[in-house]
Amino acid sequence: MIFKGKTVIVTGASRGIGEATARHFAALGAHVVLAARDAERIGAIVAELDAAGATACAWPTDVANLTQVKSLIDATLEETGRIDLLVNNAGLIDPIARLGESDPEAWGWIVDVNLKGVYYGLRFAIPVMIAQGGGTIINISSGAATSALEGWSHYCATKAAVLSLTRVADREYRDQGIRVIGLSPGTVATGMQEQIRASGINPVSQLDWSTHIPADWVAQSIEWLTTDAADSHLGTDFSLKTKEGRQMVGLPVE
């Protein structure tokens, strides 16, 4: 996809993968809408992008709030007239705790953000994309979607559910030009990994920081997933943990 003149929405855009993705697509010439709860931070990123000649705007959004996600989609459509790519990236893992020690309210909050937030994005973006003749939605997934990791019951459960949403959305809308793909990047050098490390629970918390990939690699992978070369992965989670996956994207394999 040539992104100049296209519209890209990135949720969780205030830091980590979301920020890297917003910056990447802005550099490609897209009109990027940064959505996150931290209005001050996404506003500062937009100011940097605008100063560099990019086109971007900030839309404070709590993806766990249906009304706010609908407003994000409606406002983007009103401003640019289309939505070519939605990156459902917003997600949480903290607090990390074993099931018998978990806080039910906090556990439910993770469900609201990680699962309902993705559903709301799909729900309101899909009709827009159908009306314009197509579009791509990337759901940021995880190996946790198919694994059982101690202390991560909320994260594993929600990522498994998001994988199911990816499969169902592809089944329902592929023939209408909607491309839905999950991206499982592996461990990424972001604030989430700092939270995981601080928990001391399960082997992931023991990984050396050097093993985590940079967030920029994830952004490059999302760009590749918008191309026809990625069509064989529609309705699935594409993984960057494999040598083959990284080679497809053009990333270092070592």
N, C-alpha and C positions, 0 to 999 in steps of 0.2 A: 504494500500500500504506500502510495506517495502521500505524505501527511500534510504537506502545505495546503492550507485551506480546509483541513479536516478538523473535527472536534473530538477531543479526548477528555473523558472524566476519570479522575483518579481519586479513589477514597483512601483515607488514612494517609493523606499526602503531606502531613506535617513533618515526617521524619522517615528514616529507614528506606525500605523498598518503595514506599509511596512517593517520597520526596525525590528519590533517584529517578523513578519512572516519570514523574512530572517534568523534571529537568530534561530528561532524555527526549521526550516527545516535543517539548517546547523547542529544543535545539533542532528538531527535524522540521519545524515550521508549523506544527499543529497549534490550534487554539486549545490550550489546556485549562481545564477547570479543576482546581485543587479543592478537594473537600476533606474536612477534618473538624474535630471539635475545637482544636486550638486555633482560634481565629487570628490571634496575634502572629503566630508562627507562619501560617499559610499566607497571611498578608505580607509578611516580610519576604517570603520566597517569591511571591508574585512581583513585589517591588524590584527585586534583583533581576528577575526574568524580563520585566518590562524595560529596565535600564539597559539590558543587553540587547534589546530590540526584538524580544520574543513577544508572543501574544498569550496572555494568561489572565485568569481571574480567580479570586478566592471566594468560596461559598461555604461558610461555616455550617457543618453538618454532623449530627450525631446519627450514625447509620442505624442505631437501634430504635430510632424514632421514625415511624412510617411517614408522618406528615413532613418531616424535614427532608427525607429522601425524595419524596414526591416533589417537593419544592425545588430541590436540586435539579431534578430532571426537567421540570417545567421551566425553570429559569434558564437553564442551558439551551433548551429548545427555543425559547423566546429570543435569546441573545444571538445564537448562531444558526438557528433553523435546522439543526441536525445533530445527531450523536453517532459518530463513526466507531468509537471504541470506548467501552466502559471497563475499567480495571477495578474489580471488587477486591480491594487489598486490605481494607481496615480489619484488624483482628487483634485479639488480646490473648494472653496466656496466664498472666498474673492475677490472682494469687495461685501459686502452684501448691497443691496439697493432696495427700492421699484421700481417697473417698471418705473414709471414716472420720477424717479430721477436717473435711472441707466445709466452707461456709455456704449454706444453700443459696443465700441471696447473691453472693459473689459468683457462685457457679451458674446461677440463672442469668446473671448479667453477661457472662461470657457467651451464653447461648444467644442472648438478644443481639450482641454485636457480631459474633462470628457466623451465626446461622441466619437469623432474621435479617441482619443487615445485607447479606448477600441476596436473600430472597426478595427484599424490597427493591434492590437495584435491578434484579431481573424483571420483577413485576412491572416496574414503570419504564424501564428502558426498552424492553422487547416491543411493545406496541409502537413506540417511536421508530425503532429500526425497521419494523415491518412496513410501516407507512412510507418510509424513504427508500425501501427496496433492499435493505440489508444492513449488516453491522456485525461487529465482533465484541464478545464479552469474555474477558479473562477473569477467572476466579482463582485467586491465590490459594493454593492448597498446601499440602504437607505430606510427608511420609507418614505422619500421625494418622492420616485418613485410613490407613490399612494396617496400623500397628497398635499394640497395647503398650503404652509407656507409663511407668509408675509416676503418679503425681499429676498426670496430664489427662485425667478422665474427661474434663470439660473440653479440652483442646482436641483430643482424639475423637470424641463423640461429634463435635461440631464440624470438624474437617471431614469426617466420614459422611456426615449429612450433606455437606457442600458438594462432595464428589457425587452424591446421588442427585443433587439439584443440577449439576453439570450434565449428567447423563440424561436426565428427564428433559431438560431444556433443549438439548441437542435432538432428542427423539421427537419432540413436539414441533420444533421450529427450524430445523436444518433446511427443509424443503422450501422455506420462505426466505432463505438468504441470511439466516441468523447463525453465526458461527460462535459456538460456546466451547471453551477449552479451559481445563484446569491446569495450573502450573505449580508443580511441586519443586521448589528450588533447592531443597536440602537446607543445611544450616547457613545462615547469612549473618554477616558481621553488623548487627544492628542492636538497638537497645533491648530487644526481646531476648537476645542471647545473653546479655548481661543479667537479666532477670532469671533466666534459666540457670546460669552459672551460680548465682547467689543462692538458689534454692538448695543446691547440693543433692537433689533427688534425681535418680536414674543416670545412666551413662552419658547422656547428652550434656549434662552439667559439668562433666569432667573433661570435655574436649578442649584441646588447646585452641586459643583464639585464632591461630594461624590456619586452622582447618576450615574456618568459615569463609565462604565466598563473599566478594564485595557486592553491595546492593546494585551497582551498575550492571553487573552481569545479568541480574534478574530483569532489569529494564531492557537490555539488549535482547533477552529471550522473549520478552513480551512483544517487542517489535517483530521478531521472526515469526511468532505465532499468528500474527495478522496476515502472513503471506500464504499463498496457495501451497507452498512447500510443507506447511504444517497441517494440511487438510486431513491427513490420515490420523491425526490425533484429536479430531473433533469428538466431543463427548467423552473425553478421557482426561486423565491427569498426565501431562507431559513432565518428565522428570529430568532435572539437571544433575542428578546424582550419578548418572551413568556416563561413561566415556562417549557412548554413541550419541546421547542427548546433547552433550556439550559440543561434539563435533558438528552436529546438525546446525547448531546456532552459530558456530564459528568461535567458540570460546576455548581457552586453554584446557587441556585434558589432564594436566599434571598439577 
